[in-house]
């Protein structure tokens, strides 16, 4: 097992990329977007405003 806490489970693009990350400790999914040296990160939520969790 890898000792890394986050795992990329989906990605699109190379220079400009969109990634779905999973925190392997909590199971919470995050959306990460990068463009060159800039980027952003936010938790993915369901229609009720609760974080999306991967078991």
Backbone bond lengths (Angstrom), bond angles and torsions (degrees), N, CA, C in turn:
res aa  C-N    CA-C-N  psi(-1)  N-CA   C-N-CA  omega(-1)  CA-C   N-CA-C  phi
1 X - - - 1.450 - - 1.524 109.59 -
2 X 1.322 115.66 138.19 1.451 121.19 179.25 1.522 110.25 -73.79
3 X 1.337 116.43 146.93 1.459 120.01 178.62 1.531 111.82 -89.63
4 X 1.329 117.70 5.02 1.461 120.89 178.16 1.522 109.85 -76.78
5 X 1.334 115.24 137.80 1.468 119.67 -176.42 1.521 112.32 -78.22
6 X 1.343 118.57 -33.37 1.459 121.66 -175.99 1.522 111.08 -109.20
7 X 1.318 114.94 144.44 1.458 121.75 178.90 1.525 108.46 -129.50
8 X 1.341 116.56 132.81 1.464 121.01 174.70 1.516 107.14 -82.38
9 X 1.350 116.51 121.09 1.463 118.98 -178.75 1.520 112.18 -106.33
10 X 1.339 117.61 -12.68 1.456 120.47 177.76 1.523 107.93 -157.86
11 X 1.337 117.17 142.62 1.462 119.54 176.25 1.518 110.95 -150.05
12 X 1.341 114.09 155.30 1.456 122.30 176.07 1.517 107.98 -138.49
13 X 1.332 116.21 138.70 1.455 120.53 176.18 1.512 112.94 83.79
14 X 1.351 114.74 173.97 1.460 119.49 178.40 1.529 109.99 -127.71
15 X 1.351 117.45 -64.42 1.468 119.83 177.82 1.520 109.45 -71.00
16 X 1.320 115.79 -49.95 1.456 120.63 172.88 1.514 105.39 -103.45
17 X 1.328 117.27 115.73 1.448 119.34 -173.11 1.507 113.72 -128.73
18 X 1.317 114.40 151.04 1.455 122.92 173.78 1.523 106.53 -123.00
19 X 1.328 116.58 129.10 1.453 121.81 -175.68 1.520 110.73 -130.27
20 X 1.317 116.26 146.73 1.453 122.05 168.38 1.529 105.86 -107.90
21 X 1.329 115.67 121.59 1.456 121.89 179.38 1.517 109.21 -109.48
22 X 1.319 116.87 147.77 1.459 121.80 173.49 1.521 107.98 -121.01
23 X 1.328 115.39 128.92 1.458 121.61 172.25 1.528 106.42 -78.70
24 X 1.315 117.10 111.74 1.460 120.65 -174.23 1.531 113.01 -70.31
25 X 1.326 117.77 -13.66 1.463 121.17 177.05 1.521 111.22 -83.06
26 X 1.348 116.79 -44.22 1.471 120.82 -175.99 1.516 113.31 -103.34
27 X 1.341 117.91 -21.11 1.456 122.07 -176.60 1.515 113.93 84.45
28 X 1.339 117.83 -3.42 1.465 121.37 -178.26 1.526 109.97 -68.67
29 X 1.361 115.74 137.61 1.461 123.27 178.48 1.526 109.80 -95.74
30 X 1.323 116.11 140.22 1.464 122.35 179.11 1.520 109.73 -127.28
31 X 1.327 115.99 147.60 1.454 122.78 172.66 1.517 107.04 -101.67
32 X 1.330 116.60 125.53 1.456 121.60 177.28 1.519 108.09 -121.42
33 X 1.321 115.98 134.61 1.456 120.73 176.26 1.513 107.73 -126.98
34 X 1.331 114.99 136.93 1.460 118.78 177.18 1.519 109.71 -131.44
35 X 1.317 114.21 148.24 1.457 121.38 174.99 1.515 106.51 -142.92
36 X 1.325 116.38 103.47 1.461 120.53 -175.64 1.511 110.15 63.78
37 X 1.349 116.65 -120.18 1.464 121.39 -179.66 1.523 113.05 -94.50
38 X 1.320 118.41 1.38 1.466 122.24 -178.84 1.524 109.91 -107.10
39 X 1.326 115.61 161.56 1.452 118.59 178.50 1.514 111.69 -177.53
40 X 1.316 115.24 177.99 1.448 120.98 179.33 1.521 110.42 -152.09
41 X 1.327 115.32 161.32 1.450 121.57 -176.93 1.520 108.60 -144.28
42 X 1.333 116.97 134.69 1.465 120.27 175.73 1.525 108.65 -151.14
43 X 1.345 116.34 151.41 1.464 118.98 178.12 1.526 110.06 -71.58
44 X 1.322 116.95 146.30 1.460 121.34 173.36 1.519 107.69 -85.41
45 X 1.334 116.17 135.03 1.456 120.24 -179.53 1.516 110.38 -123.85
46 X 1.340 115.96 156.10 1.460 120.45 178.36 1.528 109.48 -88.63
47 X 1.310 117.25 -175.17 1.460 121.41 -175.50 1.524 112.95 -65.86
48 X 1.337 117.73 -16.88 1.461 122.05 178.76 1.530 112.25 -96.11
49 X 1.334 116.88 2.84 1.458 121.13 179.62 1.508 114.73 83.96
50 X 1.325 117.51 10.78 1.463 121.60 178.81 1.529 109.12 -94.35
51 X 1.335 117.58 146.43 1.465 119.37 -179.47 1.535 111.07 -64.65
52 X 1.326 114.35 144.51 1.460 120.25 175.59 1.516 107.38 -79.44
53 X 1.329 115.87 127.19 1.463 121.91 -175.59 1.520 109.86 -120.25
54 X 1.334 115.27 130.90 1.457 122.27 175.58 1.527 107.85 -97.15
55 X 1.309 116.55 127.26 1.485 120.78 179.57 1.503 109.93 -74.27
